[in-house]
């Protein structure tokens, strides 16, 4: 089986190195395609490899499989499509492309007798996709919760240890964990694409990426991690999707997780996925979800599957409507200019939406003009809470807009 | 694809129920075979199912796959062998059979164009086997550590909470977690069979079951859990195997695990498997490893794989020699009749084997004639530690034989 790499950055060169090192049976690296390929040539690669910056040269060669590691919708999507149309199989780690066009591309592959594998698109080094497709196909998965973005987990677990967001983000950028523009990670779009792919495989629900709401972790302040600790919790970026009778609930954003839950145990750039099945109960996968080598392991594993003629089970998904509704406890943090009557106003706004207050926390030691305090509420619909908060959004005593976060159970 | 169930106990009837409920494409339950089948017939099963206590009736039928859930080496082994010889595929959860004869049976299956799948043999509801075979085939796994026996985990996590071994064992028996004779579980033989299977798949090392040493968790006393806590650890039955230049190190028994490690977070009958790869780093799988439904999920998932024509990658294993040597820190607990010179004798015995003492702990409040105290030592070979302990095995001041346990890192 001849394999062409499209993209020779961190992951691409890791794939090439692992193929040279493990020499898996029946797999031969035939082409490496990259812009400015002259500067990229690696002397440790087999001399038979063709180095090219012409995609058509790859397409018209006798290579059997293309490995797309360029990322983004275009031109990567066109390359994958053209390769599949030519009857070549494709392996990709492109979560954006698979989240948006995975179903269509999979159908195209099947119609040509080819295969499309994308184990590297979600939680790279952790075998979540094969675990779900092969090992849990016999269950009915009803819920997915995951830490799907290592950058956010690095930032929040460092903030948990007392560091400030801006400092941690700068470190993450220097370490190569975060882009110069970190929006894809911190605002939740990266995790959202992965959640959409997992929903398709685990919940068998085809959902539109843009219909899933994202909340940014940039709203999380140091004081929230202090209050979270008082509640025996910490804060993680969680991607969550659940089957409902009328569709799927899905959301991505910062949430409080109990210190005793596996999510709290996840640190640094680790990824973690929890799926709940009707028969098998909860299963947790965790490990290194990103980085050159772990992602390359997922790519090489897909190549070995192809070389051995394994096929992914064709588990059909159905189009599903998305809502952002979950019945969860919530944490609401206010920063106010202290004056009498604030609690009464907040309590009134919550009561008007029939939301019960669970507890009220106010740590000492903050100045009156910039006073943080926290209200936790019993499980309620996200939309009701949003309406309650909107009722007081223009109150003169608010020094900042309030921040609300769902609280996950153990 | 017609499927015959051999064995209609807890797991067998769960498999039948899930098949009736999920109705996976292309899978039809054709036969149920069990002794005294008259008492077993289920009115909710499809009317087309043939209920039989005659294995030959199954063998000579047009059923495509047998699902062996009888357990034990015989007659289950002969049934699987005869089915494979007849060109039928087999799905089994029989860890004893697969640990002992899996390689031979797999070869037999391939020679007949049939398949042998055994996802249910290790950590039932957790997709460790497909995760390793499909998702981590592209890595070189060098180490496996796991909590592979739910009964031991239930017992030790209850003892951690302060309950006595005898009480917990009785509860486990009443709840159906432990057999009347609990030796397979508590003495480590069950976990050992699973470790041998995982070593074959993950380390690609074919090792002989009987060559792996087991230590019983019955040696663990309440006082050990108290001292473990002082060391920021708890105690779990751990199955551990590691590639070494000259073979494989493997062992099963109680070990100290740090409170901050995932193993400590595993409670009740949960199972957990950690694999370390050269490229992808550590990956952890956890979930419900036993019980009717989780195990049945693994069986049904294997059936769906077969129905979709997925093949397990044929990853070759090599015969490997087993040693019990690991360079680990150790915990050694003594119960002594207190007198001067004991510490000097112990220190001398350790020094003679060049083992460095790390710390010495003695909690107050115990009587002089039955005094527990603990020594921890720096990483040393298990064999050297065994020799050091043997040097003092006949000391008059020992009220009980000392207990040593390895201490895992974070």
HADDOCK unambig.tbl for C-alpha pairs under 7 A between the chains (distance, minus, plus):
assign (segid A and resid 125 and name CA) (segid B and resid 280 and name CA) 5.51 0.50 0.50
assign (segid A and resid 126 and name CA) (segid B and resid 283 and name CA) 6.25 0.50 0.50
assign (segid A and resid 127 and name CA) (segid B and resid 131 and name CA) 5.34 0.50 0.50
assign (segid A and resid 127 and name CA) (segid B and resid 135 and name CA) 4.56 0.50 0.50
assign (segid A and resid 127 and name CA) (segid B and resid 136 and name CA) 6.66 0.50 0.50
assign (segid A and resid 130 and name CA) (segid B and resid 130 and name CA) 6.74 0.50 0.50
assign (segid A and resid 130 and name CA) (segid B and resid 131 and name CA) 5.98 0.50 0.50
assign (segid A and resid 130 and name CA) (segid B and resid 134 and name CA) 6.13 0.50 0.50
assign (segid A and resid 130 and name CA) (segid B and resid 135 and name CA) 5.72 0.50 0.50
assign (segid A and resid 131 and name CA) (segid B and resid 127 and name CA) 5.33 0.50 0.50
assign (segid A and resid 131 and name CA) (segid B and resid 130 and name CA) 5.98 0.50 0.50
assign (segid A and resid 131 and name CA) (segid B and resid 131 and name CA) 4.94 0.50 0.50
assign (segid A and resid 134 and name CA) (segid B and resid 130 and name CA) 6.12 0.50 0.50
assign (segid A and resid 134 and name CA) (segid B and resid 301 and name CA) 6.21 0.50 0.50
assign (segid A and resid 134 and name CA) (segid B and resid 305 and name CA) 6.36 0.50 0.50
assign (segid A and resid 135 and name CA) (segid B and resid 127 and name CA) 4.58 0.50 0.50
assign (segid A and resid 135 and name CA) (segid B and resid 130 and name CA) 5.72 0.50 0.50
assign (segid A and resid 135 and name CA) (segid B and resid 298 and name CA) 6.19 0.50 0.50
assign (segid A and resid 135 and name CA) (segid B and resid 301 and name CA) 5.48 0.50 0.50
assign (segid A and resid 136 and name CA) (segid B and resid 127 and name CA) 6.67 0.50 0.50
assign (segid A and resid 136 and name CA) (segid B and resid 297 and name CA) 6.64 0.50 0.50
assign (segid A and resid 136 and name CA) (segid B and resid 298 and name CA) 6.83 0.50 0.50
assign (segid A and resid 136 and name CA) (segid B and resid 301 and name CA) 5.80 0.50 0.50
assign (segid A and resid 137 and name CA) (segid B and resid 301 and name CA) 4.89 0.50 0.50
assign (segid A and resid 137 and name CA) (segid B and resid 304 and name CA) 6.90 0.50 0.50
assign (segid A and resid 138 and name CA) (segid B and resid 297 and name CA) 4.92 0.50 0.50
assign (segid A and resid 138 and name CA) (segid B and resid 298 and name CA) 6.71 0.50 0.50
assign (segid A and resid 138 and name CA) (segid B and resid 300 and name CA) 4.67 0.50 0.50
assign (segid A and resid 138 and name CA) (segid B and resid 301 and name CA) 4.11 0.50 0.50
assign (segid A and resid 138 and name CA) (segid B and resid 304 and name CA) 6.97 0.50 0.50
assign (segid A and resid 139 and name CA) (segid B and resid 297 and name CA) 5.57 0.50 0.50
assign (segid A and resid 279 and name CA) (segid B and resid 293 and name CA) 5.30 0.50 0.50
assign (segid A and resid 279 and name CA) (segid B and resid 294 and name CA) 6.10 0.50 0.50
assign (segid A and resid 279 and name CA) (segid B and resid 297 and name CA) 6.84 0.50 0.50
assign (segid A and resid 280 and name CA) (segid B and resid 125 and name CA) 5.50 0.50 0.50
assign (segid A and resid 280 and name CA) (segid B and resid 288 and name CA) 6.86 0.50 0.50
assign (segid A and resid 280 and name CA) (segid B and resid 293 and name CA) 5.75 0.50 0.50
assign (segid A and resid 280 and name CA) (segid B and resid 294 and name CA) 3.98 0.50 0.50
assign (segid A and resid 280 and name CA) (segid B and resid 297 and name CA) 6.23 0.50 0.50
assign (segid A and resid 281 and name CA) (segid B and resid 288 and name CA) 6.85 0.50 0.50
assign (segid A and resid 282 and name CA) (segid B and resid 287 and name CA) 5.72 0.50 0.50
assign (segid A and resid 283 and name CA) (segid B and resid 126 and name CA) 6.25 0.50 0.50
assign (segid A and resid 283 and name CA) (segid B and resid 286 and name CA) 5.63 0.50 0.50
assign (segid A and resid 283 and name CA) (segid B and resid 287 and name CA) 4.37 0.50 0.50
assign (segid A and resid 284 and name CA) (segid B and resid 285 and name CA) 5.71 0.50 0.50
assign (segid A and resid 284 and name CA) (segid B and resid 286 and name CA) 5.08 0.50 0.50
assign (segid A and resid 284 and name CA) (segid B and resid 287 and name CA) 6.25 0.50 0.50
assign (segid A and resid 285 and name CA) (segid B and resid 284 and name CA) 5.72 0.50 0.50
assign (segid A and resid 285 and name CA) (segid B and resid 285 and name CA) 4.72 0.50 0.50
assign (segid A and resid 285 and name CA) (segid B and resid 286 and name CA) 6.63 0.50 0.50
assign (segid A and resid 286 and name CA) (segid B and resid 283 and name CA) 5.62 0.50 0.50
assign (segid A and resid 286 and name CA) (segid B and resid 284 and name CA) 5.08 0.50 0.50
assign (segid A and resid 286 and name CA) (segid B and resid 285 and name CA) 6.63 0.50 0.50
assign (segid A and resid 287 and name CA) (segid B and resid 282 and name CA) 5.72 0.50 0.50
assign (segid A and resid 287 and name CA) (segid B and resid 283 and name CA) 4.37 0.50 0.50
assign (segid A and resid 287 and name CA) (segid B and resid 284 and name CA) 6.24 0.50 0.50
assign (segid A and resid 288 and name CA) (segid B and resid 280 and name CA) 6.85 0.50 0.50
assign (segid A and resid 288 and name CA) (segid B and resid 281 and name CA) 6.84 0.50 0.50
assign (segid A and resid 293 and name CA) (segid B and resid 279 and name CA) 5.31 0.50 0.50
assign (segid A and resid 293 and name CA) (segid B and resid 280 and name CA) 5.76 0.50 0.50
assign (segid A and resid 294 and name CA) (segid B and resid 279 and name CA) 6.11 0.50 0.50
assign (segid A and resid 294 and name CA) (segid B and resid 280 and name CA) 3.98 0.50 0.50
assign (segid A and resid 297 and name CA) (segid B and resid 136 and name CA) 6.63 0.50 0.50
assign (segid A and resid 297 and name CA) (segid B and resid 138 and name CA) 4.91 0.50 0.50
assign (segid A and resid 297 and name CA) (segid B and resid 139 and name CA) 5.57 0.50 0.50
assign (segid A and resid 297 and name CA) (segid B and resid 279 and name CA) 6.85 0.50 0.50
assign (segid A and resid 297 and name CA) (segid B and resid 280 and name CA) 6.24 0.50 0.50
assign (segid A and resid 298 and name CA) (segid B and resid 135 and name CA) 6.18 0.50 0.50
assign (segid A and resid 298 and name CA) (segid B and resid 136 and name CA) 6.83 0.50 0.50
assign (segid A and resid 298 and name CA) (segid B and resid 138 and name CA) 6.69 0.50 0.50
assign (segid A and resid 300 and name CA) (segid B and resid 138 and name CA) 4.67 0.50 0.50
assign (segid A and resid 301 and name CA) (segid B and resid 134 and name CA) 6.19 0.50 0.50
assign (segid A and resid 301 and name CA) (segid B and resid 135 and name CA) 5.49 0.50 0.50
assign (segid A and resid 301 and name CA) (segid B and resid 136 and name CA) 5.81 0.50 0.50
assign (segid A and resid 301 and name CA) (segid B and resid 137 and name CA) 4.90 0.50 0.50
assign (segid A and resid 301 and name CA) (segid B and resid 138 and name CA) 4.11 0.50 0.50
assign (segid A and resid 304 and name CA) (segid B and resid 137 and name CA) 6.90 0.50 0.50
assign (segid A and resid 304 and name CA) (segid B and resid 138 and name CA) 6.97 0.50 0.50
assign (segid A and resid 305 and name CA) (segid B and resid 134 and name CA) 6.37 0.50 0.50
assign (segid A and resid 305 and name CA) (segid B and resid 313 and name CA) 6.36 0.50 0.50
assign (segid A and resid 308 and name CA) (segid B and resid 313 and name CA) 5.53 0.50 0.50
assign (segid A and resid 309 and name CA) (segid B and resid 311 and name CA) 7.00 0.50 0.50
assign (segid A and resid 310 and name CA) (segid B and resid 310 and name CA) 4.95 0.50 0.50
assign (segid A and resid 310 and name CA) (segid B and resid 311 and name CA) 4.90 0.50 0.50
assign (segid A and resid 310 and name CA) (segid B and resid 312 and name CA) 6.59 0.50 0.50
assign (segid A and resid 310 and name CA) (segid B and resid 313 and name CA) 6.74 0.50 0.50
assign (segid A and resid 311 and name CA) (segid B and resid 309 and name CA) 7.00 0.50 0.50
assign (segid A and resid 311 and name CA) (segid B and resid 310 and name CA) 4.91 0.50 0.50
assign (segid A and resid 312 and name CA) (segid B and resid 310 and name CA) 6.60 0.50 0.50
assign (segid A and resid 313 and name CA) (segid B and resid 305 and name CA) 6.38 0.50 0.50
assign (segid A and resid 313 and name CA) (segid B and resid 308 and name CA) 5.52 0.50 0.50
assign (segid A and resid 313 and name CA) (segid B and resid 310 and name CA) 6.75 0.50 0.50
